[in-house]
Amino acid sequence: MLTVYVDMDDVLCDYSTKIREKKAKSSATSYPQSEPGFFRSLEPIEGALSAIEQLRSRKDIDLYILTAPSTKNPLSYTEKRLWIEDKFGYEMTSNLIICSNKGLLKGDVLIDDHSNGRGQEHFEGKLIHFGQSDYPNWEAVLEYFTAQF
């Protein structure tokens, strides 16, 4: 059984677009992610919802959502949890891990848009660097899992 972790921001949900939109509307907002409702309102990344359902349905994968909290918004813990429930149902909330250091977790694969900064560089399994040339989108990630496992 493979243990697979999937990051939220800019992997499952479109964090960067929302930041740009908020900053364009108000130059007074240095940290839009600190506003209540920010994380709950994020739109899914194209293909993310169906990709997670495909990975969840595989009997050889133990799937978790692994996200770092926003230190600028203590509500991020609750909002991220509610986002997962909204998109994947209550049962998936038991597979949500909110942790500032992703390198502490043991597993086989981490799908993340960053290769360092939140402990990704210390993750002992394979890092799938989402949004980069090898894995630009969810279609490429799913192809990896189909080919490798």
N, CA, C and O atoms as a GROMACS GRO file, in nm:
protein
  596
    1MET      N    1   0.084  -0.118   0.000
    1MET     CA    2   0.000   0.000   0.000
    1MET      C    3   0.088   0.124   0.000
    1MET      O    4   0.178   0.137   0.083
    2LEU      N    5   0.061   0.215  -0.093
    2LEU     CA    6   0.134   0.342  -0.102
    2LEU      C    7   0.068   0.448  -0.015
    2LEU      O    8  -0.055   0.462  -0.016
    3THR      N    9   0.148   0.520   0.059
    3THR     CA   10   0.098   0.636   0.132
    3THR      C   11   0.128   0.759   0.049
    3THR      O   12   0.244   0.790   0.022
    4VAL      N   13   0.022   0.830   0.009
    4VAL     CA   14   0.034   0.945  -0.080
    4VAL      C   15  -0.024   1.068  -0.009
    4VAL      O   16  -0.135   1.064   0.044
    5TYR      N   17   0.053   1.175  -0.010
    5TYR     CA   18   0.011   1.303   0.047
    5TYR      C   19  -0.007   1.403  -0.066
    5TYR      O   20   0.074   1.410  -0.158
    6VAL      N   21  -0.115   1.482  -0.059
    6VAL     CA   22  -0.143   1.584  -0.160
    6VAL      C   23  -0.158   1.719  -0.089
    6VAL      O   24  -0.239   1.734   0.002
    7ASP      N   25  -0.078   1.816  -0.132
    7ASP     CA   26  -0.086   1.952  -0.081
    7ASP      C   27  -0.217   2.015  -0.128
    7ASP      O   28  -0.276   1.971  -0.227
    8MET      N   29  -0.263   2.118  -0.056
    8MET     CA   30  -0.386   2.188  -0.096
    8MET      C   31  -0.359   2.309  -0.185
    8MET      O   32  -0.401   2.313  -0.300
    9ASP      N   33  -0.289   2.408  -0.131
    9ASP     CA   34  -0.275   2.538  -0.197
    9ASP      C   35  -0.193   2.526  -0.326
    9ASP      O   36  -0.077   2.486  -0.324
   10ASP      N   37  -0.257   2.562  -0.436
   10ASP     CA   38  -0.201   2.556  -0.572
   10ASP      C   39  -0.176   2.415  -0.622
   10ASP      O   40  -0.105   2.395  -0.721
   11VAL      N   41  -0.233   2.317  -0.554
   11VAL     CA   42  -0.233   2.180  -0.603
   11VAL      C   43  -0.379   2.133  -0.614
   11VAL      O   44  -0.421   2.084  -0.718
   12LEU      N   45  -0.454   2.148  -0.506
   12LEU     CA   46  -0.597   2.118  -0.509
   12LEU      C   47  -0.681   2.243  -0.533
   12LEU      O   48  -0.781   2.239  -0.604
   13CYS      N   49  -0.639   2.355  -0.474
   13CYS     CA   50  -0.717   2.479  -0.486
   13CYS      C   51  -0.628   2.593  -0.532
   13CYS      O   52  -0.507   2.595  -0.508
   14ASP      N   53  -0.691   2.689  -0.600
   14ASP     CA   54  -0.619   2.795  -0.669
   14ASP      C   55  -0.590   2.914  -0.576
   14ASP      O   56  -0.658   3.017  -0.581
   15TYR      N   57  -0.492   2.897  -0.493
   15TYR     CA   58  -0.448   2.996  -0.394
   15TYR      C   59  -0.390   3.121  -0.462
   15TYR      O   60  -0.429   3.232  -0.427
   16SER      N   61  -0.300   3.104  -0.556
   16SER     CA   62  -0.227   3.217  -0.617
   16SER      C   63  -0.318   3.312  -0.693
   16SER      O   64  -0.300   3.433  -0.685
   17THR      N   65  -0.414   3.258  -0.766
   17THR     CA   66  -0.506   3.345  -0.839
   17THR      C   67  -0.587   3.430  -0.743
   17THR      O   68  -0.608   3.549  -0.767
   18LYS      N   69  -0.633   3.370  -0.634
   18LYS     CA   70  -0.712   3.444  -0.535
   18LYS      C   71  -0.628   3.554  -0.470
   18LYS      O   72  -0.678   3.665  -0.447
   19ILE      N   73  -0.501   3.526  -0.440
   19ILE     CA   74  -0.412   3.627  -0.383
   19ILE      C   75  -0.399   3.745  -0.480
   19ILE      O   76  -0.412   3.861  -0.440
   20ARG      N   77  -0.372   3.715  -0.608
   20ARG     CA   78  -0.357   3.821  -0.709
   20ARG      C   79  -0.484   3.904  -0.722
   20ARG      O   80  -0.478   4.027  -0.730
   21GLU      N   81  -0.600   3.838  -0.725
   21GLU     CA   82  -0.727   3.908  -0.736
   21GLU      C   83  -0.750   4.002  -0.618
   21GLU      O   84  -0.790   4.117  -0.636
   22LYS      N   85  -0.725   3.953  -0.499
   22LYS     CA   86  -0.746   4.033  -0.378
   22LYS      C   87  -0.651   4.153  -0.374
   22LYS      O   88  -0.692   4.263  -0.338
   23LYS      N   89  -0.526   4.132  -0.410
   23LYS     CA   90  -0.428   4.242  -0.409
   23LYS      C   91  -0.461   4.345  -0.517
   23LYS      O   92  -0.439   4.464  -0.496
   24ALA      N   93  -0.512   4.301  -0.630
   24ALA     CA   94  -0.549   4.394  -0.737
   24ALA      C   95  -0.666   4.482  -0.696
   24ALA      O   96  -0.675   4.598  -0.738
   25LYS      N   97  -0.756   4.429  -0.615
   25LYS     CA   98  -0.873   4.506  -0.570
   25LYS      C   99  -0.840   4.605  -0.460
   25LYS      O  100  -0.904   4.710  -0.449
   26SER      N  101  -0.738   4.572  -0.378
   26SER     CA  102  -0.707   4.659  -0.266
   26SER      C  103  -0.558   4.655  -0.235
   26SER      O  104  -0.506   4.552  -0.193
   27SER      N  105  -0.491   4.767  -0.257
   27SER     CA  106  -0.348   4.772  -0.226
   27SER      C  107  -0.324   4.775  -0.076
   27SER      O  108  -0.210   4.757  -0.032
   28ALA      N  109  -0.428   4.799   0.003
   28ALA     CA  110  -0.414   4.802   0.149
   28ALA      C  111  -0.406   4.662   0.208
   28ALA      O  112  -0.372   4.645   0.326
   29THR      N  113  -0.438   4.561   0.128
   29THR     CA  114  -0.438   4.424   0.177
   29THR      C  115  -0.304   4.359   0.148
   29THR      O  116  -0.282   4.308   0.038
   30SER      N  117  -0.215   4.360   0.248
   30SER     CA  118  -0.084   4.297   0.230
   30SER      C  119  -0.092   4.145   0.235
   30SER      O  120  -0.019   4.076   0.165
   31TYR      N  121  -0.182   4.095   0.318
   31TYR     CA  122  -0.196   3.951   0.337
   31TYR      C  123  -0.343   3.910   0.319
   31TYR      O  124  -0.414   3.891   0.418
   32PRO      N  125  -0.388   3.898   0.195
   32PRO     CA  126  -0.528   3.861   0.172
   32PRO      C  127  -0.565   3.728   0.238
   32PRO      O  128  -0.681   3.707   0.274
   33GLN      N  129  -0.467   3.640   0.253
   33GLN     CA  130  -0.495   3.511   0.314
   33GLN      C  131  -0.531   3.524   0.462
   33GLN      O  132  -0.573   3.426   0.525
   34SER      N  133  -0.515   3.644   0.519
   34SER     CA  134  -0.550   3.665   0.659
   34SER      C  135  -0.698   3.699   0.677
   34SER      O  136  -0.747   3.704   0.790
   35GLU      N  137  -0.768   3.722   0.568
   35GLU     CA  138  -0.909   3.759   0.575
   35GLU      C  139  -0.996   3.636   0.601
   35GLU      O  140  -0.976   3.532   0.540
   36PRO      N  141  -1.092   3.649   0.692
   36PRO     CA  142  -1.186   3.538   0.714
   36PRO      C  143  -1.255   3.501   0.583
   36PRO      O  144  -1.294   3.588   0.506
   37GLY      N  145  -1.269   3.373   0.560
   37GLY     CA  146  -1.335   3.323   0.439
   37GLY      C  147  -1.243   3.300   0.322
   37GLY      O  148  -1.285   3.242   0.222
   38PHE      N  149  -1.118   3.344   0.330
   38PHE     CA  150  -1.026   3.333   0.217
   38PHE      C  151  -1.009   3.187   0.172
   38PHE      O  152  -1.031   3.156   0.055
   39PHE      N  153  -0.971   3.100   0.263
   39PHE     CA  154  -0.941   2.961   0.225
   39PHE      C  155  -1.066   2.885   0.184
   39PHE      O  156  -1.062   2.802   0.093
   40ARG      N  157  -1.175   2.911   0.249
   40ARG     CA  158  -1.299   2.840   0.216
   40ARG      C  159  -1.347   2.875   0.076
   40ARG      O  160  -1.414   2.794   0.013
   41SER      N  161  -1.313   2.995   0.027
   41SER     CA  162  -1.364   3.041  -0.102
   41SER      C  163  -1.276   3.004  -0.221
   41SER      O  164  -1.308   3.040  -0.334
   42LEU      N  165  -1.166   2.934  -0.199
   42LEU     CA  166  -1.075   2.901  -0.309
   42LEU      C  167  -1.141   2.806  -0.410
   42LEU      O  168  -1.213   2.713  -0.373
   43GLU      N  169  -1.114   2.832  -0.536
   43GLU     CA  170  -1.166   2.746  -0.643
   43GLU      C  171  -1.074   2.626  -0.662
   43GLU      O  172  -0.953   2.637  -0.642
   44PRO      N  173  -1.129   2.512  -0.700
   44PRO     CA  174  -1.044   2.395  -0.728
   44PRO      C  175  -0.956   2.417  -0.851
   44PRO      O  176  -0.995   2.486  -0.945
   45ILE      N  177  -0.838   2.358  -0.849
   45ILE     CA  178  -0.750   2.352  -0.966
   45ILE      C  179  -0.815   2.260  -1.068
   45ILE      O  180  -0.878   2.160  -1.032
   46GLU      N  181  -0.800   2.293  -1.195
   46GLU     CA  182  -0.859   2.210  -1.300
   46GLU      C  183  -0.813   2.064  -1.288
   46GLU      O  184  -0.693   2.036  -1.282
   47GLY      N  185  -0.908   1.975  -1.285
   47GLY     CA  186  -0.880   1.831  -1.279
   47GLY      C  187  -0.854   1.777  -1.141
   47GLY      O  188  -0.847   1.655  -1.124
   48ALA      N  189  -0.840   1.863  -1.040
   48ALA     CA  190  -0.802   1.817  -0.907
   48ALA      C  191  -0.908   1.730  -0.840
   48ALA      O  192  -0.876   1.626  -0.783
   49LEU      N  193  -1.033   1.772  -0.848
   49LEU     CA  194  -1.138   1.698  -0.778
   49LEU      C  195  -1.153   1.557  -0.832
   49LEU      O  196  -1.162   1.461  -0.755
   50SER      N  197  -1.156   1.544  -0.964
   50SER     CA  198  -1.170   1.409  -1.021
   50SER      C  199  -1.044   1.326  -0.999
   50SER      O  200  -1.052   1.205  -0.980
   51ALA      N  201  -0.927   1.390  -1.001
   51ALA     CA  202  -0.802   1.317  -0.976
   51ALA      C  203  -0.799   1.260  -0.835
   51ALA      O  204  -0.758   1.146  -0.814
   52ILE      N  205  -0.841   1.340  -0.738
   52ILE     CA  206  -0.844   1.290  -0.600
   52ILE      C  207  -0.941   1.174  -0.588
   52ILE      O  208  -0.912   1.076  -0.520
   53GLU      N  209  -1.055   1.184  -0.652
   53GLU     CA  210  -1.151   1.073  -0.647
   53GLU      C  211  -1.092   0.947  -0.711
   53GLU      O  212  -1.115   0.836  -0.663
   54GLN      N  213  -1.018   0.964  -0.820
   54GLN     CA  214  -0.954   0.848  -0.883
   54GLN      C  215  -0.850   0.785  -0.790
   54GLN      O  216  -0.844   0.663  -0.777
   55LEU      N  217  -0.768   0.868  -0.727
   55LEU     CA  218  -0.667   0.815  -0.635
   55LEU      C  219  -0.731   0.753  -0.512
   55LEU      O  220  -0.684   0.650  -0.463
   56ARG      N  221  -0.837   0.813  -0.463
   56ARG     CA  222  -0.909   0.758  -0.346
   56ARG      C  223  -0.968   0.621  -0.376
   56ARG      O  224  -0.976   0.536  -0.287
   57SER      N  225  -1.008   0.600  -0.498
   57SER     CA  226  -1.074   0.474  -0.533
   57SER      C  227  -0.977   0.357  -0.549
   57SER      O  228  -1.018   0.241  -0.554
   58ARG      N  229  -0.850   0.387  -0.558
   58ARG     CA  230  -0.750   0.281  -0.576
   58ARG      C  231  -0.724   0.210  -0.443
   58ARG      O  232  -0.703   0.275  -0.340
   59LYS      N  233  -0.727   0.080  -0.446
   59LYS     CA  234  -0.707  -0.001  -0.325
   59LYS      C  235  -0.561  -0.008  -0.282
   59LYS      O  236  -0.530  -0.049  -0.170
   60ASP      N  237  -0.469   0.034  -0.372
   60ASP     CA  238  -0.326   0.028  -0.340
   60ASP      C  239  -0.272   0.163  -0.290
   60ASP      O  240  -0.152   0.178  -0.270
   61ILE      N  241  -0.363   0.262  -0.269
   61ILE     CA  242  -0.320   0.394  -0.225
   61ILE      C  243  -0.394   0.434  -0.098
   61ILE      O  244  -0.517   0.425  -0.090
   62ASP      N  245  -0.318   0.477   0.000
   62ASP     CA  246  -0.370   0.537   0.123
   62ASP      C  247  -0.348   0.687   0.107
   62ASP      O  248  -0.235   0.734   0.120
   63LEU      N  249  -0.454   0.762   0.080
   63LEU     CA  250  -0.445   0.902   0.038
   63LEU      C  251  -0.475   0.998   0.152
   63LEU      O  252  -0.572   0.981   0.226
   64TYR      N  253  -0.390   1.100   0.165
   64TYR     CA  254  -0.406   1.205   0.265
   64TYR      C  255  -0.389   1.341   0.200
   64TYR      O  256  -0.313   1.356   0.104
   65ILE      N  257  -0.461   1.439   0.253
   65ILE     CA  258  -0.439   1.578   0.216
   65ILE      C  259  -0.345   1.634   0.322
   65ILE      O  260  -0.375   1.629   0.441
   66LEU      N  261  -0.232   1.688   0.279
   66LEU     CA  262  -0.130   1.742   0.369
   66LEU      C  263  -0.110   1.889   0.335
   66LEU      O  264  -0.058   1.923   0.228
   67THR      N  265  -0.149   1.975   0.426
   67THR     CA  266  -0.142   2.118   0.400
   67THR      C  267  -0.079   2.191   0.517
   67THR      O  268  -0.096   2.152   0.632
   68ALA      N  269  -0.007   2.296   0.487
   68ALA     CA  270   0.051   2.380   0.591
   68ALA      C  271  -0.050   2.490   0.624
   68ALA      O  272  -0.119   2.540   0.535
   69PRO      N  273  -0.059   2.528   0.750
   69PRO     CA  274  -0.152   2.635   0.787
   69PRO      C  275  -0.096   2.772   0.749
   69PRO      O  276   0.025   2.787   0.729
   70SER      N  277  -0.183   2.869   0.740
   70SER     CA  278  -0.140   3.008   0.721
   70SER      C  279  -0.120   3.069   0.859
   70SER      O  280  -0.214   3.076   0.938
   71THR      N  281   0.001   3.113   0.887
   71THR     CA  282   0.026   3.177   1.017
   71THR      C  283  -0.039   3.315   1.022
   71THR      O  284  -0.054   3.372   1.131
   72LYS      N  285  -0.078   3.369   0.908
   72LYS     CA  286  -0.146   3.499   0.902
   72LYS      C  287  -0.296   3.486   0.930
   72LYS      O  288  -0.362   3.587   0.956
   73ASN      N  289  -0.349   3.365   0.927
   73ASN     CA  290  -0.492   3.345   0.945
   73ASN      C  291  -0.518   3.220   1.027
   73ASN      O  292  -0.518   3.110   0.972
   74PRO      N  293  -0.539   3.234   1.159
   74PRO     CA  294  -0.566   3.116   1.240
   74PRO      C  295  -0.694   3.043   1.198
   74PRO      O  296  -0.713   2.927   1.233
   75LEU      N  297  -0.782   3.110   1.124
   75LEU     CA  298  -0.902   3.045   1.073
   75LEU      C  299  -0.871   2.948   0.960
   75LEU      O  300  -0.957   2.869   0.921
   76SER      N  301  -0.749   2.952   0.909
   76SER     CA  302  -0.714   2.864   0.796
   76SER      C  303  -0.732   2.717   0.834
   76SER      O  304  -0.768   2.636   0.748
   77TYR      N  305  -0.708   2.681   0.959
   77TYR     CA  306  -0.726   2.542   1.001
   77TYR      C  307  -0.869   2.497   0.978
   77TYR      O  308  -0.894   2.392   0.919
   78THR      N  309  -0.963   2.578   1.023
   78THR     CA  310  -1.104   2.544   1.008
   78THR      C  311  -1.148   2.552   0.863
   78THR      O  312  -1.217   2.464   0.813
   79GLU      N  313  -1.107   2.659   0.795
   79GLU     CA  314  -1.151   2.678   0.658
   79GLU      C  315  -1.098   2.570   0.563
   79GLU      O  316  -1.170   2.525   0.474
   80LYS      N  317  -0.974   2.528   0.583
   80LYS     CA  318  -0.920   2.421   0.500
   80LYS      C  319  -0.995   2.290   0.524
   80LYS      O  320  -1.025   2.216   0.431
   81ARG      N  321  -1.026   2.264   0.650
   81ARG     CA  322  -1.102   2.143   0.684
   81ARG      C  323  -1.240   2.147   0.620
   81ARG      O  324  -1.287   2.047   0.567
   82LEU      N  325  -1.307   2.263   0.626
   82LEU     CA  326  -1.440   2.278   0.566
   82LEU      C  327  -1.433   2.266   0.413
   82LEU      O  328  -1.524   2.211   0.352
   83TRP      N  329  -1.326   2.318   0.353
   83TRP     CA  330  -1.309   2.306   0.207
   83TRP      C  331  -1.303   2.159   0.167
   83TRP      O  332  -1.367   2.118   0.070
   84ILE      N  333  -1.227   2.081   0.242
   84ILE     CA  334  -1.216   1.937   0.212
   84ILE      C  335  -1.353   1.870   0.224
   84ILE      O  336  -1.391   1.791   0.138
   85GLU      N  337  -1.426   1.901   0.330
   85GLU     CA  338  -1.559   1.842   0.344
   85GLU      C  339  -1.652   1.886   0.231
   85GLU      O  340  -1.727   1.804   0.178
   86ASP      N  341  -1.648   2.014   0.195
   86ASP     CA  342  -1.731   2.064   0.085
   86ASP      C  343  -1.704   1.991  -0.045
   86ASP      O  344  -1.797   1.959  -0.120
   87LYS      N  345  -1.577   1.965  -0.073
   87LYS     CA  346  -1.540   1.909  -0.203
   87LYS      C  347  -1.540   1.756  -0.207
   87LYS      O  348  -1.568   1.696  -0.311
   88PHE      N  349  -1.507   1.691  -0.093
   88PHE     CA  350  -1.488   1.545  -0.095
   88PHE      C  351  -1.575   1.470   0.004
   88PHE      O  352  -1.571   1.347   0.007
   89GLY      N  353  -1.652   1.539   0.085
   89GLY     CA  354  -1.737   1.473   0.183
   89GLY      C  355  -1.670   1.462   0.320
   89GLY      O  356  -1.548   1.470   0.333
   90TYR      N  357  -1.753   1.444   0.418
   90TYR     CA  358  -1.708   1.440   0.557
   90TYR      C  359  -1.601   1.333   0.582
   90TYR      O  360  -1.505   1.357   0.655
   91GLU      N  361  -1.617   1.216   0.521
   91GLU     CA  362  -1.525   1.105   0.548
   91GLU      C  363  -1.380   1.140   0.512
   91GLU      O  364  -1.288   1.084   0.572
   92MET      N  365  -1.359   1.228   0.417
   92MET     CA  366  -1.223   1.266   0.377
   92MET      C  367  -1.156   1.355   0.481
   92MET      O  368  -1.034   1.368   0.481
   93THR      N  369  -1.234   1.418   0.570
   93THR     CA  370  -1.173   1.505   0.670
   93THR      C  371  -1.085   1.427   0.767
   93THR      O  372  -0.995   1.485   0.828
   94SER      N  373  -1.109   1.298   0.782
   94SER     CA  374  -1.022   1.218   0.869
   94SER      C  375  -0.887   1.192   0.804
   94SER      O  376  -0.796   1.142   0.870
   95ASN      N  377  -0.873   1.225   0.676
   95ASN     CA  378  -0.746   1.210   0.605
   95ASN      C  379  -0.682   1.346   0.576
   95ASN      O  380  -0.599   1.358   0.486
   96LEU      N  381  -0.720   1.446   0.653
   96LEU     CA  382  -0.661   1.579   0.640
   96LEU      C  383  -0.557   1.597   0.750
   96LEU      O  384  -0.586   1.578   0.868
   97ILE      N  385  -0.436   1.633   0.709
   97ILE     CA  386  -0.327   1.661   0.802
   97ILE      C  387  -0.284   1.806   0.780
   97ILE      O  388  -0.248   1.844   0.668
   98ILE      N  389  -0.286   1.886   0.886
   98ILE     CA  390  -0.241   2.024   0.879
   98ILE      C  391  -0.112   2.032   0.960
   98ILE      O  392  -0.113   2.016   1.082
   99CYS      N  393  -0.001   2.056   0.889
   99CYS     CA  394   0.130   2.046   0.951
   99CYS      C  395   0.226   2.145   0.884
   99CYS      O  396   0.231   2.153   0.762
  100SER      N  397   0.301   2.218   0.964
  100SER     CA  398   0.395   2.317   0.909
  100SER      C  399   0.522   2.256   0.852
  100SER      O  400   0.591   2.320   0.773
  101ASN      N  401   0.554   2.132   0.891
  101ASN     CA  402   0.676   2.067   0.844
  101ASN      C  403   0.641   1.935   0.779
  101ASN      O  404   0.625   1.834   0.847
  102LYS      N  405   0.630   1.935   0.647
  102LYS     CA  406   0.589   1.816   0.573
  102LYS      C  407   0.695   1.706   0.574
  102LYS      O  408   0.665   1.590   0.546
  103GLY      N  409   0.818   1.742   0.607
  103GLY     CA  410   0.925   1.644   0.614
  103GLY      C  411   0.914   1.551   0.734
  103GLY      O  412   0.985   1.451   0.739
  104LEU      N  413   0.828   1.581   0.828
  104LEU     CA  414   0.810   1.495   0.946
  104LEU      C  415   0.730   1.370   0.914
  104LEU      O  416   0.738   1.271   0.986
  105LEU      N  417   0.651   1.374   0.807
  105LEU     CA  418   0.564   1.262   0.776
  105LEU      C  419   0.638   1.154   0.697
  105LEU      O  420   0.728   1.182   0.618
  106LYS      N  421   0.598   1.032   0.721
  106LYS     CA  422   0.653   0.917   0.649
  106LYS      C  423   0.556   0.878   0.540
  106LYS      O  424   0.435   0.873   0.563
  107GLY      N  425   0.606   0.850   0.423
  107GLY     CA  426   0.519   0.810   0.314
  107GLY      C  427   0.597   0.784   0.188
  107GLY      O  428   0.720   0.794   0.185
  108ASP      N  429   0.524   0.751   0.083
  108ASP     CA  430   0.585   0.714  -0.044
  108ASP      C  431   0.589   0.828  -0.145
  108ASP      O  432   0.686   0.842  -0.219
  109VAL      N  433   0.484   0.911  -0.148
  109VAL     CA  434   0.475   1.017  -0.248
  109VAL      C  435   0.415   1.142  -0.183
  109VAL      O  436   0.318   1.134  -0.107
  110LEU      N  437   0.475   1.257  -0.216
  110LEU     CA  438   0.421   1.387  -0.178
  110LEU      C  439   0.400   1.467  -0.306
  110LEU      O  440   0.495   1.489  -0.382
  111ILE      N  441   0.278   1.511  -0.329
  111ILE     CA  442   0.246   1.594  -0.445
  111ILE      C  443   0.233   1.737  -0.393
  111ILE      O  444   0.142   1.768  -0.317
  112ASP      N  445   0.326   1.823  -0.434
  112ASP     CA  446   0.332   1.959  -0.379
  112ASP      C  447   0.382   2.054  -0.486
  112ASP      O  448   0.458   2.015  -0.574
  113ASP      N  449   0.338   2.179  -0.479
  113ASP     CA  450   0.382   2.279  -0.577
  113ASP      C  451   0.515   2.342  -0.538
  113ASP      O  452   0.575   2.414  -0.618
  114HIS      N  453   0.562   2.316  -0.417
  114HIS     CA  454   0.693   2.366  -0.373
  114HIS      C  455   0.785   2.247  -0.343
  114HIS      O  456   0.739   2.142  -0.297
  115SER      N  457   0.913   2.264  -0.370
  115SER     CA  458   1.009   2.157  -0.342
  115SER      C  459   1.081   2.179  -0.210
  115SER      O  460   1.154   2.093  -0.162
  116ASN      N  461   1.059   2.296  -0.151
  116ASN     CA  462   1.119   2.324  -0.019
  116ASN      C  463   1.041   2.437   0.048
  116ASN      O  464   0.952   2.497  -0.011
  117GLY      N  465   1.077   2.464   0.172
  117GLY     CA  466   1.015   2.573   0.245
  117GLY      C  467   0.923   2.530   0.358
  117GLY      O  468   0.909   2.600   0.458
  118ARG      N  469   0.862   2.414   0.342
  118ARG     CA  470   0.774   2.358   0.445
  118ARG      C  471   0.814   2.213   0.475
  118ARG      O  472   0.730   2.130   0.508
  119GLY      N  473   0.944   2.186   0.462
  119GLY     CA  474   0.995   2.053   0.491
  119GLY      C  475   0.990   1.955   0.376
  119GLY      O  476   1.029   1.839   0.392
  120GLN      N  477   0.943   2.000   0.259
  120GLN     CA  478   0.934   1.909   0.144
  120GLN      C  479   1.071   1.850   0.110
  120GLN      O  480   1.080   1.735   0.068
  121GLU      N  481   1.177   1.929   0.129
  121GLU     CA  482   1.312   1.883   0.095
  121GLU      C  483   1.358   1.769   0.186
  121GLU      O  484   1.457   1.702   0.154
  122HIS      N  485   1.290   1.747   0.298
  122HIS     CA  486   1.327   1.639   0.390
  122HIS      C  487   1.232   1.520   0.381
  122HIS      O  488   1.249   1.422   0.454
  123PHE      N  489   1.133   1.528   0.295
  123PHE     CA  490   1.040   1.416   0.277
  123PHE      C  491   1.118   1.299   0.218
  123PHE      O  492   1.187   1.315   0.118
  124GLU      N  493   1.107   1.183   0.278
  124GLU     CA  494   1.190   1.069   0.238
  124GLU      C  495   1.138   0.996   0.114
  124GLU      O  496   1.213   0.921   0.051
  125GLY      N  497   1.014   1.017   0.077
  125GLY     CA  498   0.959   0.952  -0.042
  125GLY      C  499   0.984   1.035  -0.166
  125GLY      O  500   1.070   1.124  -0.167
  126LYS      N  501   0.907   1.006  -0.271
  126LYS     CA  502   0.920   1.080  -0.397
  126LYS      C  503   0.838   1.208  -0.389
  126LYS      O  504   0.722   1.207  -0.346
  127LEU      N  505   0.899   1.317  -0.431
  127LEU     CA  506   0.828   1.444  -0.442
  127LEU      C  507   0.785   1.463  -0.586
  127LEU      O  508   0.868   1.467  -0.677
  128ILE      N  509   0.656   1.473  -0.608
  128ILE     CA  510   0.601   1.511  -0.738
  128ILE      C  511   0.581   1.661  -0.732
  128ILE      O  512   0.494   1.711  -0.661
  129HIS      N  513   0.665   1.734  -0.807
  129HIS     CA  514   0.664   1.880  -0.804
  129HIS      C  515   0.555   1.929  -0.899
  129HIS      O  516   0.578   1.948  -1.019
  130PHE      N  517   0.437   1.949  -0.844
  130PHE     CA  518   0.319   1.984  -0.921
  130PHE      C  519   0.333   2.123  -0.984
  130PHE      O  520   0.382   2.217  -0.921
  131GLY      N  521   0.288   2.134  -1.109
  131GLY     CA  522   0.292   2.262  -1.179
  131GLY      C  523   0.422   2.289  -1.250
  131GLY      O  524   0.438   2.394  -1.312
  132GLN      N  525   0.517   2.197  -1.242
  132GLN     CA  526   0.646   2.212  -1.308
  132GLN      C  527   0.647   2.125  -1.434
  132GLN      O  528   0.548   2.058  -1.463
  133SER      N  529   0.756   2.126  -1.507
  133SER     CA  530   0.760   2.063  -1.640
  133SER      C  531   0.723   1.915  -1.641
  133SER      O  532   0.652   1.871  -1.730
  134ASP      N  533   0.770   1.838  -1.543
  134ASP     CA  534   0.739   1.695  -1.543
  134ASP      C  535   0.594   1.666  -1.503
  134ASP      O  536   0.535   1.568  -1.550
  135TYR      N  537   0.538   1.749  -1.418
  135TYR     CA  538   0.401   1.730  -1.369
  135TYR      C  539   0.326   1.862  -1.373
  135TYR      O  540   0.295   1.920  -1.269
  136PRO      N  541   0.295   1.911  -1.495
  136PRO     CA  542   0.232   2.043  -1.508
  136PRO      C  543   0.087   2.048  -1.463
  136PRO      O  544   0.034   2.156  -1.435
  137ASN      N  545   0.022   1.932  -1.458
  137ASN     CA  546  -0.122   1.929  -1.427
  137ASN      C  547  -0.160   1.792  -1.370
  137ASN      O  548  -0.076   1.703  -1.357
  138TRP      N  549  -0.287   1.778  -1.337
  138TRP     CA  550  -0.332   1.653  -1.276
  138TRP      C  551  -0.329   1.536  -1.375
  138TRP      O  552  -0.312   1.421  -1.334
  139GLU      N  553  -0.346   1.563  -1.502
  139GLU     CA  554  -0.340   1.456  -1.601
  139GLU      C  555  -0.202   1.390  -1.598
  139GLU      O  556  -0.192   1.267  -1.602
  140ALA      N  557  -0.096   1.468  -1.590
  140ALA     CA  558   0.040   1.414  -1.584
  140ALA      C  559   0.063   1.336  -1.454
  140ALA      O  560   0.130   1.233  -1.454
  141VAL      N  561   0.009   1.384  -1.344
  141VAL     CA  562   0.023   1.313  -1.216
  141VAL      C  563  -0.046   1.178  -1.223
  141VAL      O  564   0.011   1.077  -1.180
  142LEU      N  565  -0.166   1.175  -1.276
  142LEU     CA  566  -0.238   1.047  -1.288
  142LEU      C  567  -0.167   0.950  -1.381
  142LEU      O  568  -0.166   0.830  -1.357
  143GLU      N  569  -0.107   1.002  -1.488
  143GLU     CA  570  -0.029   0.917  -1.578
  143GLU      C  571   0.088   0.853  -1.503
  143GLU      O  572   0.118   0.736  -1.525
  144TYR      N  573   0.153   0.928  -1.415
  144TYR     CA  574   0.262   0.874  -1.334
  144TYR      C  575   0.212   0.755  -1.251
  144TYR      O  576   0.276   0.649  -1.250
  145PHE      N  577   0.102   0.772  -1.183
  145PHE     CA  578   0.051   0.664  -1.098
  145PHE      C  579   0.008   0.542  -1.180
  145PHE      O  580   0.024   0.428  -1.137
  146THR      N  581  -0.046   0.566  -1.298
  146THR     CA  582  -0.086   0.456  -1.385
  146THR      C  583   0.036   0.379  -1.434
  146THR      O  584   0.035   0.256  -1.437
  147ALA      N  585   0.140   0.451  -1.471
  147ALA     CA  586   0.262   0.388  -1.526
  147ALA      C  587   0.346   0.320  -1.419
  147ALA      O  588   0.404   0.214  -1.443
  148GLN      N  589   0.353   0.379  -1.301
  148GLN     CA  590   0.442   0.328  -1.197
  148GLN      C  591   0.381   0.222  -1.108
  148GLN      O  592   0.451   0.134  -1.057
  149PHE      N  593   0.251   0.229  -1.089
  149PHE     CA  594   0.190   0.141  -0.988
  149PHE      C  595   0.069   0.072  -1.042
  149PHE      O  596   0.006  -0.007  -0.972
   0.00000   0.00000   0.00000
